[in-house]
C-alpha cells in the first residue's frame, strides 16, 4: 500500500487568470507603432531581434514560439522582456560599439609619421614592427599586441610592408657599397 501525501487544493482567485506572468507586455497602439518604426529603420540586428521579441510577446505569443522566431534561448528572451519593462526602448539598445577603439589620436599619428620619416632618412634600414611597438609603448604608453595593428600604423603613416631581399654571404664588397650609396640617395 502506497502512502500519499495529502495536498490541499489551492484556492483560486476568480479575478486572476492563471499564474502571474512577469513577461507579459501590453503595448498601446502609439508605442507599438513606434517600435515597428524603429524596427524598420534600424540596421542593428540585435535591436531588431529584441524589438521583435517584445512585439511578439505583446501579441501573447508563446515563449517557445518567440525563441524560435528570434533564434535565442528562453532565458535571453525573458531578460530582454524584463529590460524592456524597466527601461523601455532605451534598455533594448545595445551598448556594444564593436572593434577596438583607437589608442592613438590623430595628432599622435602625425608625430609618429614624422618620427618614421626621420628615422628612415637617417638610417638605411627602416624600423621594424617590433621597434615601433617598443617606441609606442615608451613614448605614448600605448601597447599593441598584434602585428596587424602595427602594420596598419605603418600604412596610415605612408609606409608599406616590404620583405627584405635575401642577402647572400658571397655578395661582393663592391655590390654592398653600391647598394649603400643607392639607399642613402633614397
C-alpha positions as CSV (number, residue, x, y, z in Angstrom):
1,X,0.0,0.0,0.0
2,X,1.4,3.4,-1.0
3,X,1.2,6.3,1.2
4,X,0.2,9.5,-0.4
5,X,0.9,13.0,0.8
6,X,-2.2,14.9,1.4
7,X,-2.3,18.0,-0.7
8,X,-4.6,20.9,-0.3
9,X,-6.4,22.4,-3.2
10,X,-5.1,25.8,-4.0
11,X,-7.7,28.5,-3.6
12,X,-8.0,30.3,-6.8
13,X,-8.9,34.0,-7.0
14,X,-11.6,34.4,-9.7
15,X,-10.1,37.8,-10.6
16,X,-6.7,36.3,-11.6
17,X,-6.4,34.4,-14.8
18,X,-3.7,31.8,-14.2
19,X,-0.3,32.5,-12.6
20,X,1.1,35.9,-12.8
21,X,3.4,36.1,-15.8
22,X,6.3,38.6,-15.4
23,X,7.0,38.6,-19.1
24,X,3.5,39.8,-20.3
25,X,3.6,43.1,-22.1
26,X,0.8,45.3,-23.1
27,X,1.5,47.9,-25.6
28,X,-0.6,50.9,-26.6
29,X,-1.1,51.4,-30.4
30,X,1.2,54.5,-30.3
31,X,4.0,52.6,-28.6
32,X,3.6,49.6,-30.9
33,X,3.8,51.9,-34.0
34,X,6.9,53.5,-32.6
35,X,8.6,50.1,-32.0
36,X,7.6,49.0,-35.5
37,X,9.1,52.2,-37.0
38,X,12.4,51.8,-35.1
39,X,12.4,48.1,-36.2
40,X,12.1,49.1,-39.8
41,X,14.7,52.0,-39.7
42,X,17.4,50.4,-37.6
43,X,20.3,48.5,-39.1
44,X,21.3,47.0,-35.7
45,X,20.2,43.3,-36.0
46,X,20.5,42.8,-32.2
47,X,18.0,45.6,-31.6
48,X,15.7,44.2,-34.3
49,X,15.7,40.8,-32.5
50,X,14.8,42.4,-29.2
51,X,12.1,44.6,-30.6
52,X,10.6,41.6,-32.4
53,X,10.6,39.6,-29.2
54,X,8.7,42.5,-27.4
55,X,6.2,42.8,-30.2
56,X,5.5,39.1,-30.4
57,X,5.1,38.9,-26.6
58,X,2.7,41.8,-26.7
59,X,0.6,39.7,-29.1
60,X,0.5,37.0,-26.5
61,X,2.7,34.6,-28.5
62,X,4.2,31.6,-26.5
63,X,7.7,32.0,-25.3
64,X,8.8,28.9,-27.3
65,X,7.5,30.4,-30.5
66,X,9.2,33.7,-29.8
67,X,12.5,31.9,-29.1
68,X,12.3,30.0,-32.4
69,X,11.5,33.2,-34.3
70,X,14.4,35.2,-32.9
71,X,16.7,32.2,-32.6
72,X,17.6,32.8,-29.0
73,X,17.4,30.9,-25.7
74,X,14.4,31.4,-23.5
75,X,16.5,33.0,-20.7
76,X,17.8,35.6,-23.2
77,X,14.3,36.5,-24.4
78,X,13.0,36.7,-20.8
79,X,15.9,39.0,-20.0
80,X,15.1,41.3,-23.0
81,X,11.4,41.5,-21.9
82,X,12.4,42.4,-18.3
83,X,14.7,45.1,-19.6
84,X,12.0,46.5,-21.8
85,X,9.6,46.6,-18.9
86,X,12.1,48.5,-16.8
87,X,13.8,50.8,-19.3
88,X,11.6,50.7,-22.4
89,X,13.3,51.1,-25.8
90,X,16.5,52.7,-24.4
91,X,17.2,49.5,-22.5
92,X,16.9,47.3,-25.6
93,X,19.6,49.3,-27.4
94,X,23.0,47.6,-27.3
95,X,25.9,49.3,-25.8
96,X,28.3,47.3,-28.0
97,X,30.3,49.6,-30.1
98,X,32.4,47.0,-32.0
99,X,36.0,46.6,-32.7
100,X,38.9,48.2,-30.9
101,X,38.8,51.9,-30.2
102,X,41.7,54.0,-31.4
103,X,44.5,54.1,-29.0
104,X,46.3,56.9,-30.7
105,X,44.9,60.3,-31.6
106,X,45.3,61.9,-35.0
107,X,48.0,64.3,-33.6
108,X,49.9,61.3,-32.2
109,X,49.8,59.6,-35.6
110,X,51.2,62.7,-37.2
111,X,54.0,62.7,-34.7
112,X,54.7,59.0,-35.4
113,X,54.7,59.7,-39.2
114,X,57.3,62.4,-38.6
115,X,59.3,60.1,-36.4
116,X,59.2,57.3,-39.0
117,X,60.2,59.7,-41.8
118,X,63.2,61.0,-39.8
119,X,64.4,57.5,-38.8
120,X,64.0,56.2,-42.4
121,X,66.1,59.2,-43.7
122,X,68.8,58.8,-41.0
123,X,69.1,55.1,-41.2
124,X,69.4,52.9,-44.2
125,X,67.3,50.3,-42.6
126,X,63.8,51.3,-41.6
127,X,62.1,50.5,-38.3
128,X,60.7,47.0,-37.7
129,X,57.3,46.4,-36.2
130,X,58.9,45.3,-33.0
131,X,60.9,48.5,-32.7
132,X,57.8,50.7,-33.5
133,X,55.8,48.7,-30.8
134,X,58.5,49.5,-28.3
135,X,58.6,53.2,-29.3
136,X,54.8,53.5,-28.9
137,X,54.9,51.8,-25.5
138,X,57.7,54.0,-24.2
139,X,56.5,57.4,-25.6
140,X,52.7,57.1,-25.7
141,X,52.1,54.4,-23.1
142,X,50.1,52.5,-25.7
143,X,50.5,48.8,-26.2
144,X,49.7,47.0,-29.4
145,X,49.8,43.2,-29.3
146,X,49.0,42.2,-32.9
147,X,51.4,42.6,-35.8
148,X,48.4,43.6,-38.0
149,X,47.8,46.7,-35.8
150,X,51.4,47.8,-36.1
151,X,51.3,47.3,-39.9
152,X,48.1,49.5,-40.0
153,X,50.1,52.3,-38.2
154,X,52.9,52.0,-40.8
155,X,50.3,52.1,-43.6
156,X,48.5,55.2,-42.1
157,X,51.9,56.9,-42.0
158,X,52.5,56.3,-45.6
159,X,54.8,53.2,-45.3
160,X,54.2,49.8,-46.8
161,X,55.3,46.4,-45.7
162,X,58.1,45.1,-47.9
163,X,60.1,41.9,-47.2
164,X,63.8,42.5,-47.3
165,X,65.6,40.9,-50.2
166,X,67.9,37.9,-49.5
167,X,71.4,38.8,-48.6
168,X,73.9,36.2,-49.6
169,X,77.2,35.7,-47.8
170,X,79.1,35.6,-51.1
171,X,78.0,39.0,-52.1
172,X,80.9,41.1,-53.2
173,X,82.0,44.2,-51.3
174,X,81.5,46.4,-54.4
175,X,77.8,45.4,-54.6
176,X,77.4,46.2,-50.9
177,X,78.9,49.7,-51.3
178,X,76.8,50.3,-54.4
179,X,73.7,49.3,-52.6
180,X,74.5,51.5,-49.6
181,X,75.0,54.5,-51.9
182,X,71.7,54.0,-53.6
183,X,70.0,53.6,-50.2
184,X,71.4,56.9,-49.0
185,X,70.1,58.7,-52.1
186,X,66.6,57.5,-51.4
